[in-house]
Every structure is written in C-alpha cells, then in structure tokens.
Amino acid sequence: MDIRTFAPGNYRFIEGVSQYSAGVAALDGHEIVRVRFRRPVPLAEGFRRVETWLGDAGRPLTAFCACELRSPEPFSEEGFRTFNQRYTETLDRWGILHDGWNPVARSNVCPEIGAPAEPGFHAFCYTRPAKAAAPSFIIAGSGETVEGQANYRDHIVRLGDIGAGAIREKAEFVLAAMEARLAALGFGWSDTTAAQVYTVHDFHPVVADMVGRGVADGGMTWHFARPPVVDIEFEMDCRGVAVEQMA
C-alpha cells in the first residue's frame, strides 16, 4: 500500500479509490478529532455544518480528513457511482482532492432499522495542532470485496451466500483488510480506541477469534446496518483517536 502526505490537511493517507482513501493518520504535531452528530444530518446540510465547525475551530477546510455516512439502503453499483460523484464535488471545491487522489477516509453504511430518508453524515473527523499528541488515525470502512476494480460484484467473497461458513470467510477477508491498512500506517489493533462492525447477520461464531486477534482491545461496536452496495454483507472500520465530541 502506498502512503502519501496531504500537507494542506496535516495528515498522511493510504492511496485508495476515487471516493475515499483507505485510511489517514495525523502528521507529527497534530491530532485527529472525531465529531459525531446525535442524528444523521443530510449530506448538503452536513457539509455546511462541517464547514462552520472547522471555521469556528480555526481550521482550514483541508483539515477535513474522514467521515462516517449513513444511507437509506444499499446502492446499486451505478447508484453508488452517482452518489460518489455528488459527494466528491464538495471535496473538490474545498481543495481536498490532491494530485488525482482523494485523501479523505470514509465509511458509508445503511441502518437496517431507522434508516435516514436520504444520505447524510453520522460523524466526521479533522486534524488540529497538538503538542506531544499521541498518534491518531482513522481506517476507512471495507467490505468483503476488492476495491478499485471495474465493479464490486465480481469480487465479493462468497457472493449471495450468508450461511455461517460464508459469514466467517467474509469476516476473515475484512479483518485482513483492516490489519493491512493498520500496518501500512504503522499501527495494530492495540493502537485502536474503537472498532466498528456493520452487518445484519449473526457473526457471533467469529467474535471469539476477533477478540483473540485484538480487535476489541479498544472496544468493538456492532451496528445493525448493511454495507453501502447491494450484495456486500460485512464491513468494518476502526480508529485510534484521543478526542471525540458530539455536535
């Protein structure tokens, strides 16, 4: 995995796909702050609120480094491409798209119960100066498919199978992706402050293995939600941050 530095945002990132990077980490002398909304905020309003928050914090728009989105239901592949174009328009306007790369890490999932009426923000992250700050990072969400290909469907692990064995294989694939991204930034599970699992399926048979690997060292939260694209069944993200706030 290749790592690039986004100097205007004071963070480095793992090269990903057009809609998001695979993860970010604050540069020395900076830390990442996570801000969660009490309820999902529609996309356009969310961007406005992020812009106001950053202005009040004395930070440039380029300090925006990660976000967690919520959508009404999984997208078709074409629908996902259309949504991503809409999403990245604001990042482009903010001067964040960098040398052909999108440095911002992201998760986007669909609550099975109580889903929002339209896509919006659940949380966002930004960098700020901090003397002697502990390293902080966000690992973007990843499901059981290979990213950066012509489509997701042809690369989904055990496509259409939601049996116990298939869920285990899907989870193992996602865990390996998380561990590779953590390692690329110089971290491991012991550095995380939280891990999040997104699935509507019973993954209890895998939990003991996950705990044994250290996934729950900083706590593990299960969201009863689906990944953002039809037929992907299991997703995770994780983070290591010292400061979390509510908006």
N, C-alpha and C positions, 0 to 999 in steps of 0.2 A: 504494500500500500504506500502510495506517495503522499508526503506531507508538504503542504505549502503554508506560507505565512501570509496572513492578511493584516498587514501593518496598520491600515486605517482603523481596523477594529480591535487591534491589540490582542489578536489570537491567531493560533495556527489551526489548520484543518486537514482532514483526510479527504483527498480527492474523491468525489462521489459522482452523482449524476446531475443532470441539468436542474432538477428541482430541489436538491439538497446535497450537502456533504455528508460523509459517513460519521463525522464527529469533529468536535472542536475542543481546544484547550487554551486557557488564558496564557498569554506571554508573561514572562517574569515581571514582577512589579504590578501585576493586575490579578483580579479575581472575577469569576463569573457569579452573577446574582440571578436567581430564578424568581420569577413573579407569577403567581397563579391567580387567575380570576375565579371568583366564587361560583360563577355560572359561565358557560361558554358565551363568548362575545362574537357576533357576526364578523366576518373577515374584514370588511371595509372599516367598520367601527373599531375593531381590534387594532388594526394598523394605526388608526388615528390616536387611540389611547396609548399605544406603544410610543408613538412619536411624542405625545405630550409627556409621558413618563420620562423618556430619555432627555427631553428638554429640561424638565424640572430637576433631573439628576445631574445636569451639566454635561451630558454625554452626547457625542455625535450619533447620527443615525447609523453610521457604520459600526457602532458598538453592538448592535443587534446581532446575536450570534446563534440563537437556537429558538425553536418554538415547538409547542405541542398543540396540534389542531384536533378538532372534533368535527365529524361529518355525519349527515343523516343516515347514510347507508353506503355500503361498498360501491365504488365506481366501476363501470366497465373500463377497459383499458383506454378507449378513446375518450371517455368522460374524464378519466384521470389526467390524460394529457391536456385536455382543455382546461381543467381546474388548475393544473400546474402553470400553464401559461398565464392565467389570470393572477395567480399568486406571485409569480416572479416579476411581473410588471412593476410592482411596488418596490421590490428589492433593486431592480434596475434603476428606478427613479431615485432611490436613496443612495445610489453609488456603491452598492454592495457587490453586484456581480463583478467578478475580478478576473481579468485575463482569460475570459471564456469559462470561468468556473463559478459555481455558486458555493460560497464558503459556509452558508448557514445550515446547521444541523436541524433535522425536523422529524417529528412523528406525526402521523395523521391517522386516527382510528375512529371507529363508528360504534358508539354505545348501542348495545342491543336493546336496552330499555331506557327510556327517557332521552332519546337522541335529540339533538338540536334540529330546528327546522331548516337550517342552512349551515354550510361550513363556517367554522369560526375558531377562535383562539381559546384554548384551555390554559395555556401558560406560555411565557416567553422568557428568554434569558439575554443578558447583556453583560459586557465587561465594564469594569471600572478600576481605577488605580487603587492599589492596596499594598502598603509596605509590608514586606515579610509575609505575604499571604501564602497559605498552603496551596499547592497545585489544585486547580479546579478544571473540570471537563464535563462535556455532555456527549454521550454516544447516541447517535441517531437511531430511530426505530428501524428494525429489519425483520422481514418475514421469511418464510421458508421457500424463497426463490432467489434466483441470481439476478442482481440488478445490472442495469446498463446494457441489456440485450434488446432485441427488436420488440419483444413482448415478455410479459411475466409468465403467462400460462404455460408455455412450452418448457419452463424451467422450474415449475413448482414441484417440491418433494411430495411424492405420493398423491398426485393430483386426484381430487374427488374422493379420497379415502379419509374417513375420520374415525376409523377404528383405533383402538388403544395402541396398537403397534405403529400405526401411521402417525398418531399424535406424538409418540415418543421420537420417531425419526425426524419429524418436523421440528420438535423442540431441540433435539441434538444439533440440527443444522443451524438453527437460530443461535443457540448457545455458542457454537463455534464461531459464528459471525461476530457476536458480541466480544468474545475473547480476542479475536484477531484485531478488532478495532481498538480495544483497550490496549493491547500490546503495541500497536502501531504508534500510539500516543505516549507510550511508556508507562502504562498503568496495568492494574489487575483488579480482580474482584475485591481484594482487601482495601483498595483505594476508593471504592464506591460508597456513597451515602444513601443510595436508593437504587433499586432495580424495579422495573415495571413489566408486567406480563399482560398481553392483550389477547384473549381468546374467549370463545363462548363454550369451549369444550372442556371436558374433565381431564386435567393434566396432573391430577394427584399422584398417579403412579410414577411420575417423573420428579416430583418435588424433592424427595429424599436425595436423589442424585444431584439436583440443582444446589441444594443446601450443602452437600458434601463438596461441591466444586467451589463453594464460597459465594455463590450468587446472592445469598441472603445475609451476607456479613453486615451490610448497611441497612437491611430491611428489604422485603420484597412485597410489592403491592400487585394484586390481581385486579385488573379492570375487565368487567364483563362486557367486552367490546370486540368487534371484528376488525381485522386489518383493512386498509382502505381500498383494496382491489378484490373483486369477485374471485373466489376460489382460493385465496390465501387465508389460512386458518389460525396461524400462530405468529405473534410478533412480540418483540421485546425492545426496550431501550434501558439505559442506565445512566447514572450521573455521579459526580463527586463534587459537591458544592457545599460551602460552609454557610451561605446566606440564602434564605428562602423567605419571600414576603408574599402577602396577599394584596390584591388590588380590588 
